[in-house]
């Protein structure tokens, strides 16, 4: 790439304008070849920015059983990217490339690896991603990482915000069905807290089924920097959602099955369930002093009821609480009732007394407003107001936290400000910057579980509906309907100045460190124009470069039965100029973005000629960017 061309900092749009008209250069002298659209502008306050304007917020969406992270511009709700995490992705090769397989494999438990092998698999085919949350510094987002859970296969993943790619997936031992997940807010992340939702025997070796007294649940703390498991706490009851304070002292989790029931009737038997409060410093001290049981290599603190230690406390909460959300004021924590029409408000300043003075666990409850039917989750505007989803009522309710506290103390005040219908049955909600101390109170999004009649009928399986609500005044107004495929559970809305992804990969990125090490051992420079084939017995490594519109290798030959690894480096250093490598009739495809190296391994089992091509449109001669692999018959 010439210095002159690099200095121009071409966008893909400008570059494609040039290449598409390249045939005219001889007659026009090249004038105007590099003219492209002007840079996009920042939109200010608009729900739907005009073409060329940028949104004010990044929205990071879960996808539920689709297993991926989705990135939207907000408030326009324009989908920008899908980041494969727990799923396999045909477009990018996630779950197939050697680099992604290493990420899946590094954090996998040995018994899972053996289970998958017994079923002819290398990785799980599915994931259930519910809760994406960003790393914090001093109570607000810092733009380093996103963390997320996999309920289906008990995993926690991390996505790097600089490249928007997953770099770690960790399977959590002992626990089952990681559901609630939140990063530590203060002083930084720090810990990532993760709830195991499903109750299991303490030693889950297949010898116990119908002995519920032997079932427990696990609360896990991971180190967000290393993604290693720091400790776990075994608790009474199951664990649903979780959050933590703005002081770095406590985390808390809801439990809808304090009964430890094994069926619906048993799980809903009690009028009161609980919230578990975890005393972080006491747990750290207990781990340091050895007051643990080591299970599968993890130090486990016993935080069950009746242990008479300062690791946990249990706060009684009306039947089957679900979401738990900490307000930006750093004082109040809202526990959403689900089967109770109430939300219970905890004052974190009163939690010390539960541990130091054995105060009545309910003494930290300072409000319990009755809001409507089916309260599930609460968001905040940073101005003293809370917004709670009412699942059964299909409404969003705005209420005043201070008035709710006064009403609980006996004052004749109504904390409810207003309600608005949503369509239909809302689950999670989120305000702009709402789970940080910088909540700005501008927008609210409601993630509704059913769309019913809101969109054109597409058959028995319907999209969900995500609605944007203007909360700048007391009269909440629904201003946007957005259909979405299965099945977003949660979202965070982050100011765009906090998130600063790169446009081109760094050639020294650790993502392909192992590939680089192998290339160096083979004497191959993958930073240059590479067209080298290495044979090592029946293992063949094919090194090639790509630069629009060509691969460095027009053809290569292997033999039937060879284990073939194709390593491709994209030498283009132009913004938004991705390549790909797809090998016909082999189920092989991978993304190779600007300055990225990616590799894939397969067995050449079918003699014949097979074309490979770039599947990411990159050039006016994109269709011509292809080559051939010859698989010679065994023994030929």
Protein Blocks (a to p, Z undefined) as FASTA:
>chain_A
ZZklmmnopafklmmmmmmmmmmmmmnnopoklgccddddddehiabacehiacfbdcdd
dekjnopacddddfklpafbdcdfkbccfknopokamklmmmmmmmpcfklmmmmmmnop
abdfbdcdfbgcdddeehiaehlaccdddfknopaddddfklopafbdcddehiahiabd
cddfbfbecjaddddfbdcdfblghpacblmklgccddddddfklopafbdcddedidfb
dcddfkopaccdddfblnopabfklmmmpmbdcdddddfklmmmmmmnopacdeehiacd
dfbehklpakbccddddehiabdcddfklmaccddeklacbdcdddfklmmmmmmnopaf
klmpcbdcdfbghiabdcdehnopacdddfklopaddddfklmmmmmnopacdfbfbdcd
ddehifbdcdehklbckbghlaccdddfbfklmpccebjbdcdddddddfkbmbdcdfbd
cddddddfbdcdddfklpccdfbdcfkbcklmmmmmmmmmnopafkbccdbdcdehjacc
dddddddfbdfbfbdcddehiacddddddfbfcehiacddddehklpacdddehiacddd
dddfbgcddddddfbdfbfklmmmccddddddehZZ
